[in-house]
Amino acid sequence: MAEISKDMTIGEMLRANPDIAPVLMEAGMHCLGCPSAQGETLEEAALVHGLDADELMKQISAL
């Protein structure tokens, strides 16, 4: 599996590991397929959704 970082776009992350989708969905990021998600980094998306990107990364790393 490719190394995942919060600087990757949501689209890149999902292409590298589709199992990340449920983690993001549970956090409230329900529009994973929308155009914004394809160009937004995890850090940017977390900011927009009022989430902690580092906490999301811990959950993703645990997969």
All heavy atoms as a GROMACS GRO file, in nm:
protein
  458
    1MET      N    1   0.085  -0.119   0.000
    1MET     CA    2   0.000   0.000   0.000
    1MET      C    3   0.088   0.124   0.000
    1MET      O    4   0.191   0.129   0.066
    1MET     CB    5  -0.090  -0.003   0.124
    1MET     CG    6  -0.179   0.121   0.134
    1MET     SD    7  -0.294   0.116   0.272
    1MET     CE    8  -0.187   0.155   0.407
    2ALA      N    9   0.048   0.224  -0.074
    2ALA     CA   10   0.121   0.351  -0.078
    2ALA      C   11   0.112   0.420   0.057
    2ALA      O   12   0.013   0.404   0.130
    2ALA     CB   13   0.063   0.441  -0.187
    3GLU      N   14   0.215   0.496   0.090
    3GLU     CA   15   0.213   0.571   0.215
    3GLU      C   16   0.110   0.683   0.203
    3GLU      O   17   0.105   0.755   0.104
    3GLU     CB   18   0.350   0.628   0.244
    3GLU     CG   19   0.357   0.692   0.381
    3GLU     CD   20   0.497   0.728   0.423
    3GLU    OE1   21   0.592   0.661   0.380
    3GLU    OE2   22   0.511   0.824   0.499
    4ILE      N   23   0.028   0.697   0.305
    4ILE     CA   24  -0.078   0.797   0.308
    4ILE      C   25  -0.033   0.913   0.395
    4ILE      O   26   0.024   0.893   0.502
    4ILE     CB   27  -0.208   0.736   0.367
    4ILE    CG1   28  -0.252   0.612   0.289
    4ILE    CG2   29  -0.318   0.840   0.376
    4ILE    CD1   30  -0.296   0.638   0.148
    5SER      N   31  -0.059   1.035   0.348
    5SER     CA   32  -0.027   1.153   0.429
    5SER      C   33  -0.142   1.253   0.420
    5SER      O   34  -0.223   1.248   0.326
    5SER     CB   35   0.102   1.219   0.381
    5SER     OG   36   0.080   1.292   0.263
    6LYS      N   37  -0.149   1.343   0.517
    6LYS     CA   38  -0.258   1.441   0.518
    6LYS      C   39  -0.242   1.546   0.409
    6LYS      O   40  -0.331   1.626   0.385
    6LYS     CB   41  -0.272   1.506   0.656
    6LYS     CG   42  -0.154   1.587   0.700
    6LYS     CD   43  -0.176   1.637   0.842
    6LYS     CE   44  -0.055   1.711   0.892
    6LYS     NZ   45  -0.072   1.752   1.031
    7ASP      N   46  -0.128   1.544   0.339
    7ASP     CA   47  -0.105   1.634   0.227
    7ASP      C   48  -0.156   1.578   0.094
    7ASP      O   49  -0.152   1.646  -0.007
    7ASP     CB   50   0.044   1.667   0.216
    7ASP     CG   51   0.096   1.739   0.340
    7ASP    OD1   52   0.022   1.821   0.396
    7ASP    OD2   53   0.210   1.711   0.381
    8MET      N   54  -0.202   1.454   0.097
    8MET     CA   55  -0.258   1.392  -0.024
    8MET      C   56  -0.402   1.438  -0.040
    8MET      O   57  -0.471   1.469   0.058
    8MET     CB   58  -0.257   1.240  -0.010
    8MET     CG   59  -0.120   1.179  -0.008
    8MET     SD   60  -0.126   1.001   0.026
    8MET     CE   61  -0.178   0.940  -0.134
    9THR      N   62  -0.448   1.442  -0.164
    9THR     CA   63  -0.590   1.473  -0.186
    9THR      C   64  -0.674   1.352  -0.142
    9THR      O   65  -0.623   1.240  -0.136
    9THR     CB   66  -0.621   1.505  -0.333
    9THR    OG1   67  -0.601   1.388  -0.412
    9THR    CG2   68  -0.538   1.621  -0.384
   10ILE      N   69  -0.800   1.380  -0.114
   10ILE     CA   70  -0.891   1.272  -0.076
   10ILE      C   71  -0.896   1.168  -0.189
   10ILE      O   72  -0.892   1.048  -0.164
   10ILE     CB   73  -1.033   1.326  -0.048
   10ILE    CG1   74  -1.030   1.429   0.066
   10ILE    CG2   75  -1.129   1.212  -0.017
   10ILE    CD1   76  -0.991   1.379   0.200
   11GLY      N   77  -0.900   1.215  -0.312
   11GLY     CA   78  -0.902   1.124  -0.427
   11GLY      C   79  -0.779   1.035  -0.431
   11GLY      O   80  -0.790   0.915  -0.455
   12GLU      N   81  -0.661   1.092  -0.409
   12GLU     CA   82  -0.537   1.012  -0.408
   12GLU      C   83  -0.540   0.908  -0.297
   12GLU      O   84  -0.500   0.793  -0.317
   12GLU     CB   85  -0.416   1.103  -0.387
   12GLU     CG   86  -0.384   1.194  -0.502
   12GLU     CD   87  -0.279   1.298  -0.469
   12GLU    OE1   88  -0.265   1.338  -0.351
   12GLU    OE2   89  -0.210   1.339  -0.563
   13MET      N   90  -0.589   0.950  -0.181
   13MET     CA   91  -0.595   0.857  -0.067
   13MET      C   92  -0.687   0.740  -0.097
   13MET      O   93  -0.652   0.625  -0.069
   13MET     CB   94  -0.645   0.931   0.058
   13MET     CG   95  -0.549   1.036   0.108
   13MET     SD   96  -0.618   1.128   0.246
   13MET     CE   97  -0.596   1.010   0.376
   14LEU      N   98  -0.802   0.769  -0.155
   14LEU     CA   99  -0.899   0.663  -0.183
   14LEU      C  100  -0.850   0.570  -0.294
   14LEU      O  101  -0.878   0.450  -0.290
   14LEU     CB  102  -1.034   0.723  -0.219
   14LEU     CG  103  -1.105   0.794  -0.104
   14LEU    CD1  104  -1.229   0.867  -0.154
   14LEU    CD2  105  -1.138   0.698   0.008
   15ARG      N  106  -0.777   0.623  -0.389
   15ARG     CA  107  -0.719   0.537  -0.494
   15ARG      C  108  -0.610   0.448  -0.434
   15ARG      O  109  -0.597   0.332  -0.473
   15ARG     CB  110  -0.664   0.620  -0.609
   15ARG     CG  111  -0.773   0.674  -0.701
   15ARG     CD  112  -0.719   0.738  -0.826
   15ARG     NE  113  -0.644   0.860  -0.801
   15ARG     CZ  114  -0.697   0.981  -0.782
   15ARG    NH1  115  -0.829   0.996  -0.783
   15ARG    NH2  116  -0.622   1.087  -0.760
   16ALA      N  117  -0.534   0.501  -0.339
   16ALA     CA  118  -0.426   0.424  -0.276
   16ALA      C  119  -0.483   0.316  -0.183
   16ALA      O  120  -0.428   0.207  -0.174
   16ALA     CB  121  -0.332   0.516  -0.199
   17ASN      N  122  -0.594   0.350  -0.113
   17ASN     CA  123  -0.653   0.255  -0.020
   17ASN      C  124  -0.802   0.285  -0.003
   17ASN      O  125  -0.839   0.369   0.079
   17ASN     CB  126  -0.582   0.261   0.115
   17ASN     CG  127  -0.635   0.160   0.214
   17ASN    OD1  128  -0.732   0.090   0.187
   17ASN    ND2  129  -0.574   0.152   0.330
   18PRO      N  130  -0.888   0.216  -0.077
   18PRO     CA  131  -1.032   0.241  -0.067
   18PRO      C  132  -1.090   0.216   0.072
   18PRO      O  133  -1.197   0.266   0.105
   18PRO     CB  134  -1.092   0.143  -0.169
   18PRO     CG  135  -0.980   0.108  -0.260
   18PRO     CD  136  -0.854   0.119  -0.180
   19ASP      N  137  -1.020   0.141   0.157
   19ASP     CA  138  -1.067   0.113   0.292
   19ASP      C  139  -1.070   0.238   0.380
   19ASP      O  140  -1.124   0.236   0.490
   19ASP     CB  141  -0.982   0.006   0.359
   19ASP     CG  142  -0.998  -0.130   0.291
   19ASP    OD1  143  -1.103  -0.153   0.228
   19ASP    OD2  144  -0.904  -0.212   0.302
   20ILE      N  145  -1.012   0.347   0.331
   20ILE     CA  146  -1.013   0.474   0.405
   20ILE      C  147  -1.153   0.537   0.403
   20ILE      O  148  -1.189   0.610   0.494
   20ILE     CB  149  -0.908   0.570   0.346
   20ILE    CG1  150  -0.768   0.516   0.374
   20ILE    CG2  151  -0.924   0.711   0.400
   20ILE    CD1  152  -0.657   0.590   0.301
   21ALA      N  153  -1.232   0.506   0.302
   21ALA     CA  154  -1.364   0.567   0.285
   21ALA      C  155  -1.452   0.559   0.411
   21ALA      O  156  -1.507   0.661   0.453
   21ALA     CB  157  -1.436   0.510   0.164
   22PRO      N  158  -1.465   0.442   0.474
   22PRO     CA  159  -1.550   0.437   0.594
   22PRO      C  160  -1.501   0.527   0.708
   22PRO      O  161  -1.583   0.585   0.780
   22PRO     CB  162  -1.546   0.289   0.636
   22PRO     CG  163  -1.509   0.215   0.512
   22PRO     CD  164  -1.420   0.308   0.436
   23VAL      N  165  -1.372   0.541   0.723
   23VAL     CA  166  -1.316   0.629   0.827
   23VAL      C  167  -1.360   0.773   0.800
   23VAL      O  168  -1.406   0.844   0.890
   23VAL     CB  169  -1.161   0.620   0.832
   23VAL    CG1  170  -1.103   0.723   0.926
   23VAL    CG2  171  -1.117   0.480   0.872
   24LEU      N  172  -1.348   0.816   0.675
   24LEU     CA  173  -1.384   0.952   0.640
   24LEU      C  174  -1.535   0.973   0.650
   24LEU      O  175  -1.581   1.078   0.697
   24LEU     CB  176  -1.334   0.985   0.499
   24LEU     CG  177  -1.183   0.978   0.480
   24LEU    CD1  178  -1.146   1.008   0.335
   24LEU    CD2  179  -1.110   1.071   0.574
   25MET      N  180  -1.612   0.874   0.608
   25MET     CA  181  -1.758   0.883   0.617
   25MET      C  182  -1.804   0.895   0.762
   25MET      O  183  -1.889   0.977   0.794
   25MET     CB  184  -1.824   0.762   0.551
   25MET     CG  185  -1.801   0.752   0.401
   25MET     SD  186  -1.895   0.871   0.306
   25MET     CE  187  -2.056   0.798   0.315
   26GLU      N  188  -1.746   0.814   0.851
   26GLU     CA  189  -1.781   0.820   0.993
   26GLU      C  190  -1.748   0.956   1.053
   26GLU      O  191  -1.815   1.001   1.145
   26GLU     CB  192  -1.709   0.710   1.071
   26GLU     CG  193  -1.777   0.577   1.064
   26GLU     CD  194  -1.712   0.474   1.155
   26GLU    OE1  195  -1.661   0.511   1.262
   26GLU    OE2  196  -1.712   0.356   1.116
   27ALA      N  197  -1.644   1.020   1.001
   27ALA     CA  198  -1.602   1.151   1.051
   27ALA      C  199  -1.693   1.263   1.001
   27ALA      O  200  -1.684   1.375   1.048
   27ALA     CB  201  -1.458   1.178   1.012
   28GLY      N  202  -1.779   1.232   0.903
   28GLY     CA  203  -1.871   1.332   0.851
   28GLY      C  204  -1.838   1.383   0.712
   28GLY      O  205  -1.902   1.475   0.662
   29MET      N  206  -1.739   1.323   0.648
   29MET     CA  207  -1.704   1.360   0.511
   29MET      C  208  -1.782   1.269   0.416
   29MET      O  209  -1.734   1.164   0.373
   29MET     CB  210  -1.554   1.345   0.488
   29MET     CG  211  -1.472   1.439   0.568
   29MET     SD  212  -1.297   1.418   0.526
   29MET     CE  213  -1.223   1.531   0.641
   30HIS      N  214  -1.905   1.308   0.386
   30HIS     CA  215  -1.994   1.222   0.308
   30HIS      C  216  -1.984   1.241   0.158
   30HIS      O  217  -2.042   1.165   0.083
   30HIS     CB  218  -2.138   1.243   0.354
   30HIS     CG  219  -2.157   1.206   0.497
   30HIS    ND1  220  -2.206   1.293   0.590
   30HIS    CD2  221  -2.128   1.092   0.565
   30HIS    CE1  222  -2.209   1.234   0.709
   30HIS    NE2  223  -2.163   1.112   0.696
   31CYS      N  224  -1.914   1.341   0.113
   31CYS     CA  225  -1.909   1.371  -0.030
   31CYS      C  226  -1.772   1.332  -0.087
   31CYS      O  227  -1.702   1.414  -0.146
   31CYS     CB  228  -1.938   1.518  -0.053
   31CYS     SG  229  -1.969   1.556  -0.226
   32LEU      N  230  -1.734   1.207  -0.068
   32LEU     CA  231  -1.601   1.163  -0.111
   32LEU      C  232  -1.582   1.164  -0.262
   32LEU      O  233  -1.471   1.175  -0.310
   32LEU     CB  234  -1.572   1.023  -0.056
   32LEU     CG  235  -1.575   1.011   0.096
   32LEU    CD1  236  -1.547   0.868   0.137
   32LEU    CD2  237  -1.477   1.107   0.160
   33GLY      N  238  -1.690   1.153  -0.335
   33GLY     CA  239  -1.680   1.150  -0.481
   33GLY      C  240  -1.699   1.285  -0.547
   33GLY      O  241  -1.689   1.297  -0.668
   34CYS      N  242  -1.725   1.388  -0.469
   34CYS     CA  243  -1.752   1.519  -0.529
   34CYS      C  244  -1.622   1.581  -0.582
   34CYS      O  245  -1.513   1.543  -0.541
   34CYS     CB  246  -1.822   1.612  -0.430
   34CYS     SG  247  -1.717   1.676  -0.299
   35PRO      N  248  -1.633   1.675  -0.674
   35PRO     CA  249  -1.513   1.736  -0.732
   35PRO      C  250  -1.419   1.798  -0.629
   35PRO      O  251  -1.298   1.790  -0.645
   35PRO     CB  252  -1.570   1.843  -0.825
   35PRO     CG  253  -1.706   1.794  -0.860
   35PRO     CD  254  -1.756   1.722  -0.737
   36SER      N  255  -1.472   1.856  -0.524
   36SER     CA  256  -1.385   1.915  -0.421
   36SER      C  257  -1.296   1.810  -0.357
   36SER      O  258  -1.179   1.834  -0.330
   36SER     CB  259  -1.469   1.983  -0.312
   36SER     OG  260  -1.535   2.094  -0.363
   37ALA      N  261  -1.352   1.693  -0.332
   37ALA     CA  262  -1.275   1.587  -0.267
   37ALA      C  263  -1.159   1.541  -0.355
   37ALA      O  264  -1.056   1.496  -0.304
   37ALA     CB  265  -1.365   1.469  -0.233
   38GLN      N  266  -1.175   1.552  -0.484
   38GLN     CA  267  -1.069   1.508  -0.574
   38GLN      C  268  -0.949   1.604  -0.572
   38GLN      O  269  -0.838   1.564  -0.602
   38GLN     CB  270  -1.122   1.493  -0.716
   38GLN     CG  271  -1.232   1.390  -0.729
   38GLN     CD  272  -1.192   1.253  -0.675
   38GLN    OE1  273  -1.091   1.198  -0.716
   38GLN    NE2  274  -1.270   1.200  -0.585
   39GLY      N  275  -0.973   1.730  -0.535
   39GLY     CA  276  -0.865   1.827  -0.536
   39GLY      C  277  -0.826   1.880  -0.400
   39GLY      O  278  -0.731   1.957  -0.389
   40GLU      N  279  -0.898   1.839  -0.295
   40GLU     CA  280  -0.872   1.887  -0.160
   40GLU      C  281  -0.786   1.788  -0.084
   40GLU      O  282  -0.809   1.668  -0.089
   40GLU     CB  283  -1.008   1.896  -0.087
   40GLU     CG  284  -1.035   2.026  -0.024
   40GLU     CD  285  -1.175   2.033   0.035
   40GLU    OE1  286  -1.243   1.930   0.055
   40GLU    OE2  287  -1.217   2.145   0.060
   41THR      N  288  -0.687   1.838  -0.012
   41THR     CA  289  -0.607   1.749   0.072
   41THR      C  290  -0.688   1.710   0.194
   41THR      O  291  -0.788   1.776   0.228
   41THR     CB  292  -0.476   1.816   0.119
   41THR    OG1  293  -0.509   1.925   0.206
   41THR    CG2  294  -0.392   1.863   0.002
   42LEU      N  295  -0.644   1.607   0.262
   42LEU     CA  296  -0.711   1.566   0.386
   42LEU      C  297  -0.708   1.681   0.485
   42LEU      O  298  -0.807   1.709   0.552
   42LEU     CB  299  -0.645   1.443   0.446
   42LEU     CG  300  -0.704   1.397   0.580
   42LEU    CD1  301  -0.847   1.350   0.561
   42LEU    CD2  302  -0.620   1.292   0.644
   43GLU      N  303  -0.597   1.750   0.493
   43GLU     CA  304  -0.585   1.861   0.586
   43GLU      C  305  -0.685   1.972   0.553
   43GLU      O  306  -0.751   2.026   0.642
   43GLU     CB  307  -0.441   1.915   0.584
   43GLU     CG  308  -0.408   2.003   0.700
   43GLU     CD  309  -0.259   2.020   0.718
   43GLU    OE1  310  -0.185   2.029   0.618
   43GLU    OE2  311  -0.217   2.023   0.834
   44GLU      N  312  -0.699   2.005   0.425
   44GLU     CA  313  -0.795   2.109   0.384
   44GLU      C  314  -0.938   2.065   0.411
   44GLU      O  315  -1.019   2.143   0.463
   44GLU     CB  316  -0.778   2.139   0.234
   44GLU     CG  317  -0.648   2.206   0.200
   44GLU     CD  318  -0.618   2.207   0.051
   44GLU    OE1  319  -0.671   2.122  -0.025
   44GLU    OE2  320  -0.538   2.293   0.010
   45ALA      N  321  -0.969   1.940   0.380
   45ALA     CA  322  -1.104   1.889   0.401
   45ALA      C  323  -1.138   1.885   0.550
   45ALA      O  324  -1.249   1.918   0.590
   45ALA     CB  325  -1.118   1.750   0.340
   46ALA      N  326  -1.041   1.846   0.631
   46ALA     CA  327  -1.062   1.844   0.776
   46ALA      C  328  -1.093   1.984   0.827
   46ALA      O  329  -1.184   2.002   0.909
   46ALA     CB  330  -0.940   1.786   0.847
   47LEU      N  331  -1.021   2.082   0.779
   47LEU     CA  332  -1.043   2.220   0.821
   47LEU      C  333  -1.185   2.265   0.785
   47LEU      O  334  -1.256   2.322   0.868
   47LEU     CB  335  -0.939   2.312   0.755
   47LEU     CG  336  -0.946   2.459   0.792
   47LEU    CD1  337  -0.916   2.479   0.940
   47LEU    CD2  338  -0.846   2.538   0.709
   48VAL      N  339  -1.227   2.235   0.663
   48VAL     CA  340  -1.361   2.273   0.617
   48VAL      C  341  -1.469   2.206   0.703
   48VAL      O  342  -1.572   2.267   0.732
   48VAL     CB  343  -1.380   2.234   0.468
   48VAL    CG1  344  -1.525   2.243   0.425
   48VAL    CG2  345  -1.293   2.322   0.380
   49HIS      N  346  -1.445   2.082   0.746
   49HIS     CA  347  -1.543   2.006   0.822
   49HIS      C  348  -1.526   2.022   0.974
   49HIS      O  349  -1.597   1.958   1.051
   49HIS     CB  350  -1.537   1.858   0.785
   49HIS     CG  351  -1.592   1.829   0.650
   49HIS    ND1  352  -1.517   1.837   0.535
   49HIS    CD2  353  -1.716   1.795   0.610
   49HIS    CE1  354  -1.592   1.809   0.431
   49HIS    NE2  355  -1.714   1.782   0.473
   50GLY      N  356  -1.430   2.104   1.017
   50GLY     CA  357  -1.409   2.125   1.159
   50GLY      C  358  -1.352   2.002   1.230
   50GLY      O  359  -1.383   1.977   1.346
   51LEU      N  360  -1.269   1.926   1.158
   51LEU     CA  361  -1.211   1.804   1.213
   51LEU      C  362  -1.062   1.819   1.233
   51LEU      O  363  -0.998   1.907   1.174
   51LEU     CB  364  -1.238   1.687   1.116
   51LEU     CG  365  -1.385   1.659   1.085
   51LEU    CD1  366  -1.396   1.561   0.970
   51LEU    CD2  367  -1.455   1.606   1.209
   52ASP      N  368  -1.005   1.731   1.312
   52ASP     CA  369  -0.862   1.729   1.338
   52ASP      C  370  -0.795   1.633   1.240
   52ASP      O  371  -0.817   1.512   1.246
   52ASP     CB  372  -0.838   1.684   1.482
   52ASP     CG  373  -0.692   1.684   1.523
   52ASP    OD1  374  -0.604   1.680   1.436
   52ASP    OD2  375  -0.667   1.686   1.645
   53ALA      N  376  -0.715   1.687   1.149
   53ALA     CA  377  -0.650   1.604   1.046
   53ALA      C  378  -0.557   1.501   1.108
   53ALA      O  379  -0.547   1.388   1.059
   53ALA     CB  380  -0.574   1.692   0.947
   54ASP      N  381  -0.490   1.538   1.217
   54ASP     CA  382  -0.398   1.443   1.281
   54ASP      C  383  -0.474   1.325   1.342
   54ASP      O  384  -0.427   1.211   1.336
   54ASP     CB  385  -0.313   1.514   1.387
   54ASP     CG  386  -0.216   1.614   1.324
   54ASP    OD1  387  -0.162   1.585   1.215
   54ASP    OD2  388  -0.194   1.719   1.385
   55GLU      N  389  -0.591   1.352   1.398
   55GLU     CA  390  -0.673   1.244   1.453
   55GLU      C  391  -0.722   1.152   1.342
   55GLU      O  392  -0.722   1.030   1.356
   55GLU     CB  393  -0.791   1.301   1.532
   55GLU     CG  394  -0.879   1.196   1.595
   55GLU     CD  395  -0.805   1.103   1.691
   55GLU    OE1  396  -0.714   1.148   1.763
   55GLU    OE2  397  -0.838   0.983   1.693
   56LEU      N  398  -0.762   1.210   1.230
   56LEU     CA  399  -0.803   1.128   1.115
   56LEU      C  400  -0.687   1.042   1.067
   56LEU      O  401  -0.705   0.924   1.034
   56LEU     CB  402  -0.854   1.216   1.001
   56LEU     CG  403  -0.992   1.278   1.021
   56LEU    CD1  404  -1.020   1.379   0.910
   56LEU    CD2  405  -1.099   1.171   1.025
   57MET      N  406  -0.567   1.099   1.064
   57MET     CA  407  -0.450   1.023   1.020
   57MET      C  408  -0.422   0.905   1.114
   57MET      O  409  -0.382   0.798   1.069
   57MET     CB  410  -0.327   1.113   1.010
   57MET     CG  411  -0.323   1.198   0.884
   57MET     SD  412  -0.333   1.102   0.729
   57MET     CE  413  -0.192   0.993   0.745
   58LYS      N  414  -0.445   0.924   1.244
   58LYS     CA  415  -0.426   0.812   1.339
   58LYS      C  416  -0.523   0.700   1.306
   58LYS      O  417  -0.484   0.582   1.307
   58LYS     CB  418  -0.451   0.861   1.482
   58LYS     CG  419  -0.341   0.944   1.540
   58LYS     CD  420  -0.375   0.984   1.682
   58LYS     CE  421  -0.281   1.092   1.732
   58LYS     NZ  422  -0.321   1.142   1.864
   59GLN      N  423  -0.646   0.735   1.277
   59GLN     CA  424  -0.746   0.634   1.243
   59GLN      C  425  -0.712   0.565   1.112
   59GLN      O  426  -0.725   0.442   1.099
   59GLN     CB  427  -0.885   0.697   1.235
   59GLN     CG  428  -0.935   0.746   1.369
   59GLN     CD  429  -1.067   0.820   1.355
   59GLN    OE1  430  -1.146   0.793   1.266
   59GLN    NE2  431  -1.091   0.914   1.444
   60ILE      N  432  -0.667   0.641   1.014
   60ILE     CA  433  -0.629   0.585   0.884
   60ILE      C  434  -0.507   0.495   0.897
   60ILE      O  435  -0.502   0.386   0.840
   60ILE     CB  436  -0.606   0.699   0.781
   60ILE    CG1  437  -0.740   0.765   0.748
   60ILE    CG2  438  -0.535   0.647   0.656
   60ILE    CD1  439  -0.729   0.895   0.673
   61SER      N  440  -0.411   0.537   0.976
   61SER     CA  441  -0.289   0.458   0.996
   61SER      C  442  -0.317   0.325   1.065
   61SER      O  443  -0.242   0.230   1.049
   61SER     CB  444  -0.187   0.537   1.077
   61SER     OG  445  -0.147   0.651   1.006
   62ALA      N  446  -0.425   0.321   1.143
   62ALA     CA  447  -0.460   0.199   1.216
   62ALA      C  448  -0.523   0.093   1.125
   62ALA      O  449  -0.540  -0.022   1.168
   62ALA     CB  450  -0.556   0.232   1.331
   63LEU      N  451  -0.556   0.129   1.002
   63LEU     CA  452  -0.619   0.033   0.909
   63LEU      C  453  -0.522  -0.078   0.872
   63LEU      O  454  -0.407  -0.061   0.858
   63LEU     CB  455  -0.668   0.104   0.783
   63LEU     CG  456  -0.784   0.200   0.801
   63LEU    CD1  457  -0.813   0.271   0.669
   63LEU    CD2  458  -0.907   0.128   0.850
   0.00000   0.00000   0.00000
